[in-house]
């Protein structure tokens, strides 16, 4: 990860104690019950690479058409 760049994934874990709850945000899986969050742009980028490699060949549809359609669908949601 570069300086001043958001990590691709973060893990959030809330650890209760007798006085209060503490929230830990890390870039690794430090706690067994941590919830993993992935940056939207990182998810879309990885999904598009997978689509280009796997789906386009199987369907015969142009990979650009598939990936652009997927990107638009993700931006709407």
C-alpha positions in Angstrom: 0.0 0.0 0.0 1.3 3.4 -1.0 1.4 6.4 1.3 -2.0 8.2 1.5 -3.7 5.4 -0.4 -6.7 3.6 1.0 -6.1 -0.1 1.6 -7.8 -2.6 -0.7 -9.4 -4.3 2.4 -10.0 -3.4 6.0 -11.2 -5.5 8.8 -13.4 -4.1 11.6 -13.9 -5.9 14.9 -15.9 -4.7 17.9 -14.4 -6.0 21.1 -16.6 -5.5 24.2 -15.2 -5.1 27.7 -16.7 -4.3 31.1 -16.7 -0.5 30.6 -17.3 0.1 26.9 -16.9 -1.3 23.4 -13.8 -0.7 21.4 -13.7 -0.7 17.6 -10.6 -1.9 15.9 -9.9 -1.1 12.3 -7.0 -3.0 10.7 -5.6 -3.9 7.3 -5.3 -7.5 8.4 -7.3 -10.3 10.0 -6.2 -9.6 13.6 -9.4 -10.7 15.2 -11.3 -13.9 14.5 -14.8 -12.2 14.3 -13.6 -9.3 12.2 -15.8 -8.2 9.3 -14.0 -7.7 6.0 -14.8 -4.7 3.8 -13.5 -4.3 0.3 -13.1 -1.0 -1.6 -15.8 -0.9 -4.3 -13.3 0.1 -7.0 -11.0 -2.8 -6.1 -13.9 -5.2 -6.2 -15.1 -4.0 -9.6 -11.5 -4.1 -11.0 -11.0 -7.7 -9.9 -14.4 -8.8 -11.1 -13.8 -7.3 -14.5 -10.5 -9.1 -14.9 -12.2 -12.3 -14.0 -15.0 -11.6 -16.4 -12.6 -10.8 -19.2 -10.7 -14.0 -18.6 -13.5 -16.5 -18.0 -16.9 -15.3 -19.2 -16.1 -13.6 -22.4 -14.4 -16.8 -23.8 -17.3 -19.0 -22.7 -20.0 -16.8 -24.1 -18.4 -15.5 -27.2 -19.5 -12.0 -26.3 -16.9 -9.2 -26.5 -15.2 -8.8 -23.1 -15.4 -5.0 -23.3 -19.2 -5.2 -23.6 -19.5 -7.5 -20.6 -17.1 -5.5 -18.4 -18.6 -2.1 -19.2 -22.1 -3.4 -18.6 -21.0 -4.8 -15.2 -19.3 -1.5 -14.2 -22.5 0.4 -15.0 -24.6 -2.1 -13.0 -22.3 -1.7 -10.0 -22.4 2.1 -10.1 -26.2 2.1 -10.1 -26.4 0.0 -6.9 
